[in-house]
Amino acid sequence: MDNKEPSLENKTVESIPAVTIRFAGDSGDGMQLVGTRFTDTSALFGNDLATLPSFPAEIRAPQGTIAGVSSFQVQIADFDILTPGDNPDVLVAMNPAALKAHLDDLAPNGMLILNEDAFEEKNIQKAGYKTDPRTSGELDAYRVFQVPMEKLTKEALEDTEITGRAVLRSKNMIALGLISWVFNRPLEDTENWINDKFKKLPEVADANIKALKVGYNFGITVEAFHHTYVVDKAKLPEGEYTNINGNIGLSWGLIAGARQAGLELFYASYPITPASDILHELSKHKNFDTITFQAEDEIAAAASAVGASFTGKLAVTGTSGPGLALKSETISLAVSTELPLVVVNVQRGGPSTGLPTKPEQSDLMFALYGRHGESPLPVLAVRSPSHAFTTAIEAARVALKYMTPVILLSDNYVATGSEPWKLPAIGDLPTIENNLTTTINTEEGFLPYHRNVETFARPWAVPGTPGLEHRIGGLEKEEGTGNVSYESANHQYMTDMRAWKIANIANDIEPLEVTGDEKADVLVLGWGSTYGSITQAVNRLNEKGIKVASAHLTFLNPFPDNTGDVLSNYKKVIIPELNTGQLIKLVRERYLIDAIGINKVNAEPFTAQELYDEIEERINE
Amino acid sequence: MSKVPINYKRKDFQSDQEVKWCPGCGDYTLLASVQSFMAEMGISKEKIVFVSGIGCAARFPYYMNTYGLHSIHGRAPAVATGVSVSNPELSVWIVSGDGDSLSIGGNHLIHALRKNVNLKILMFNNQIYGLTKGQYSPTSEEGKKTKSSPFGSVEMPFNPMSVALGAEASFVARSIDMDRDLTAHVLEEASKHKGSAFIEIYQNCNVFNDHAFEQLTSKEGRVANRINLVHGEKVIFGAEDELAVTIENGEAKIVKRADIDDSQIYVHDTTKKNPSVAFSLSRLSHGPYGPTPVGVFRQVERETYNEDVIGQIESAKEAKGDGKIEQLIRSLGTWDVN
């Protein structure tokens, strides 16, 4: 490196509307942290943004291998965006494996920043390259910048107390400093964050800040980086914003749901990826009278929530696919005892342990039908981090108003991806009714299965209430008294009643809304985390003059009352899903529509461009 | 909260449901014992909750005129934990069986005991699966011939007292269905105990495993074989009080009094922090055969899970004040768009 004084005489700043940056390195290289920091700085600056973290299931997968690569993608923009971007414009690769794993996605002429110190013979081979990719010509289509990140880190930390192998832990800060320079982001916010995080280890804070500054100054010094970029503030609706991921949005929604219902929250869970962060977040907020129970297993988590519900709590249990399987019998108990319960399932790739850190929408059928006996319950899905907040409240509302377990589906993409969220006015949040009672409800005394005539919900008399002592359980109950009944006509009646109670919710929820070109012949119908990609794809198609509309379901059971009418307005209904075709089966069965699926389960979310191409193809078929 | 404590009678705790156990079942005696005790306990009945899993014993809540939740197989300790932690004012009782507690629900049982959740767990041990009509259970003796073990069970049974003490349960006791006095005593001690109480009650299944406890319930057996554990008293037993228990190198042994000085006899202490001696006492028998200890094995003071959970909530409220949603949604930092 040339040691001449930094000269900025020929620095240029180009204004661009949006950029997608992907940081990739070994799972121990700190790429999630770098991505999150850059995201938060951009959020505070006022960009719109969306993120896509991606990491292996192993905490420290074999170093230098493709299996061990962890990445974080963020799109920042000066306009309203819905996805973390399709192909990155900038790829930071900390080693040959990261390059190999992500190069195919980099946009033509994209900026490629390599940690040149990692391109040793051994690492190059470990990544599966036969020859050094830097000299083989395969990088010719990109703008390649080689940065000696390890050498710079060692130089930066020469005079600090950090020595030995620990020095190189700060090399991610070189990358962050350099990207901050290239995109004209001040370092101050990150410096504050580092100082706060390493309050008790000031020497570590000092080392990281030094490395951050060296990375930034490298950009000043090296003329190759003198063409820089700026993404202006986004013209978002006026208001106060914060940056949340889906797990945070969902957690806050549960706390708010309890508050809106005038109840205390009980959250029981067994640690499981990618749902554990909900348990972590709720555990922090005990001053909201929130009880978090880390149970001995998934079944105990569900069972304790049923117990808490019996006492009058807003009871919630959270998990991911394998855990939902274990909770299945307990959810049936909640169906039979007609106790309110919210079951959160942050979906991941399956079957079995599957792909614990990858997104998939393959638990829809399981959520609807994965219980023994006729065991209907409402199923909702979140489409984005901010939608997770409102949908958690909605799940609580339905559970409490109708005395039923509810399954709330999220997935790894929504749960870990983040976006700016315009804070709601707390006064605008819905008030939630419940069925708590302290009075005898019939002339024959208190009858625990004597129903509300509108909602068919049974009364919720909780232990501690004098005079309303009663027993409930998993054996079939007699309508009204709740006594054990093996009588055939009663079982028929109760089965029908449980089904009708859930079906009846269809007229108490938001109708299905159509966006895009409503008068088109083609409708794209989605659910859950595909919302951003579908909406962006349909917007782009509309911009190109291609007529297509879209609609997105929050309730998968029951479907909103107007769903059939909406679908019947279109000649073609296209249903993209990250599974092999689950919503499509429900739609075909229920509405006798020969819908067309776009399906994949390749451990990645749909990109907007991918859906644009696929939808266009099916329109033209 | 409640207008009572009143002079309850046993019938105040009888529900209007017809009791449907087999005629002659030990559960009838236990139901009567528990209902009688509830009338004496001094807690108003709306604050009492009975939780059960699956099995013959698990029908118990339907027959109690209190709050009740008949849940699913093995899960009663988990369900009851949710009940108890959510409302610490409740008196929460579990009625379970040997299959429910020690087979399908073993995990929940040991964790509830470990955490010292404020629960009273009554495990009716009949050493057989009754409701499914006679398969061997995790407490059936080795060699037991049943429908599912026609050539004899090849499994070593659990010793329920050892399991509970191994999980460091803070209260561990054993009673026998026929012995209403002992049951009443053990229930009373359990109800006064802060935290988890585990009570094994030998319960005769006269249909699928009749006479299983004869060595402790027959006229001769009860005097010869019952080792009554009474806190503060020397452990002496036998028809002529001719036998005693000593602790040698931490191990409980049955000795003839004639062979030792009375000062060597173990004086039972339920409050020992270390559960080793209690565990050793539990190893004196491996089922209701020959000399078998009954009564309270262990009764120690330990912080309950409930107290600690509530304590953390209270200190969080003290430190941060009552939570406000307005603050919560700003906790990660915000920015304004104008």
Chai-1 contact restraints between the chains, C-beta under 6 A:
chainA,res_idxA,chainB,res_idxB,connection_type,confidence,min_distance_angstrom,max_distance_angstrom,comment,restraint_id
A,L44,B,W335,contact,1.0,0.0,6.0,A-B,restraint_1
A,L236,B,V337,contact,1.0,0.0,6.0,A-B,restraint_2
A,E238,B,V337,contact,1.0,0.0,6.0,A-B,restraint_3
A,E238,B,N338,contact,1.0,0.0,6.0,A-B,restraint_4
A,G239,B,V337,contact,1.0,0.0,6.0,A-B,restraint_5
A,E240,B,T334,contact,1.0,0.0,6.0,A-B,restraint_6
A,E240,B,D336,contact,1.0,0.0,6.0,A-B,restraint_7
A,Y241,B,W335,contact,1.0,0.0,6.0,A-B,restraint_8
A,Y241,B,V337,contact,1.0,0.0,6.0,A-B,restraint_9
A,T242,B,L332,contact,1.0,0.0,6.0,A-B,restraint_10
A,T242,B,T334,contact,1.0,0.0,6.0,A-B,restraint_11
A,W252,B,L328,contact,1.0,0.0,6.0,A-B,restraint_12
A,W252,B,I329,contact,1.0,0.0,6.0,A-B,restraint_13
A,A256,B,I325,contact,1.0,0.0,6.0,A-B,restraint_14
A,R259,B,I325,contact,1.0,0.0,6.0,A-B,restraint_15
A,F266,B,S86,contact,1.0,0.0,6.0,A-B,restraint_16
A,K286,B,Q312,contact,1.0,0.0,6.0,A-B,restraint_17
A,K286,B,I313,contact,1.0,0.0,6.0,A-B,restraint_18
A,K286,B,A316,contact,1.0,0.0,6.0,A-B,restraint_19
A,N287,B,A316,contact,1.0,0.0,6.0,A-B,restraint_20
A,N287,B,K317,contact,1.0,0.0,6.0,A-B,restraint_21
A,N287,B,K320,contact,1.0,0.0,6.0,A-B,restraint_22
A,N287,B,G323,contact,1.0,0.0,6.0,A-B,restraint_23
A,F288,B,G323,contact,1.0,0.0,6.0,A-B,restraint_24
A,E296,B,N107,contact,1.0,0.0,6.0,A-B,restraint_25
A,E296,B,H111,contact,1.0,0.0,6.0,A-B,restraint_26
A,A300,B,A78,contact,1.0,0.0,6.0,A-B,restraint_27
A,A300,B,H108,contact,1.0,0.0,6.0,A-B,restraint_28
A,A303,B,R75,contact,1.0,0.0,6.0,A-B,restraint_29
A,A303,B,A78,contact,1.0,0.0,6.0,A-B,restraint_30
A,A303,B,V79,contact,1.0,0.0,6.0,A-B,restraint_31
A,S304,B,A78,contact,1.0,0.0,6.0,A-B,restraint_32
A,S304,B,T81,contact,1.0,0.0,6.0,A-B,restraint_33
A,S304,B,G82,contact,1.0,0.0,6.0,A-B,restraint_34
A,V306,B,V79,contact,1.0,0.0,6.0,A-B,restraint_35
A,G307,B,V79,contact,1.0,0.0,6.0,A-B,restraint_36
A,G307,B,G82,contact,1.0,0.0,6.0,A-B,restraint_37
A,G307,B,V83,contact,1.0,0.0,6.0,A-B,restraint_38
A,A308,B,G82,contact,1.0,0.0,6.0,A-B,restraint_39
A,A308,B,S86,contact,1.0,0.0,6.0,A-B,restraint_40
A,F310,B,L69,contact,1.0,0.0,6.0,A-B,restraint_41
A,F310,B,V83,contact,1.0,0.0,6.0,A-B,restraint_42
A,T311,B,V83,contact,1.0,0.0,6.0,A-B,restraint_43
A,T311,B,S86,contact,1.0,0.0,6.0,A-B,restraint_44
A,T311,B,N87,contact,1.0,0.0,6.0,A-B,restraint_45
A,K313,B,S86,contact,1.0,0.0,6.0,A-B,restraint_46
A,E329,B,I72,contact,1.0,0.0,6.0,A-B,restraint_47
A,L333,B,I72,contact,1.0,0.0,6.0,A-B,restraint_48
A,L423,B,I329,contact,1.0,0.0,6.0,A-B,restraint_49
A,I426,B,I325,contact,1.0,0.0,6.0,A-B,restraint_50
A,I426,B,E326,contact,1.0,0.0,6.0,A-B,restraint_51
A,P463,B,V49,contact,1.0,0.0,6.0,A-B,restraint_52
A,P463,B,Y67,contact,1.0,0.0,6.0,A-B,restraint_53
A,P463,B,L90,contact,1.0,0.0,6.0,A-B,restraint_54
A,G464,B,E46,contact,1.0,0.0,6.0,A-B,restraint_55
A,G464,B,K47,contact,1.0,0.0,6.0,A-B,restraint_56
A,T465,B,E46,contact,1.0,0.0,6.0,A-B,restraint_57
A,P466,B,S2,contact,1.0,0.0,6.0,A-B,restraint_58
A,P466,B,E46,contact,1.0,0.0,6.0,A-B,restraint_59
A,E469,B,E46,contact,1.0,0.0,6.0,A-B,restraint_60
A,E469,B,N65,contact,1.0,0.0,6.0,A-B,restraint_61
A,E469,B,T66,contact,1.0,0.0,6.0,A-B,restraint_62
A,E469,B,Y67,contact,1.0,0.0,6.0,A-B,restraint_63
A,R471,B,P61,contact,1.0,0.0,6.0,A-B,restraint_64
A,R471,B,Y62,contact,1.0,0.0,6.0,A-B,restraint_65
A,R471,B,G68,contact,1.0,0.0,6.0,A-B,restraint_66
A,G473,B,H70,contact,1.0,0.0,6.0,A-B,restraint_67
A,G474,B,I72,contact,1.0,0.0,6.0,A-B,restraint_68
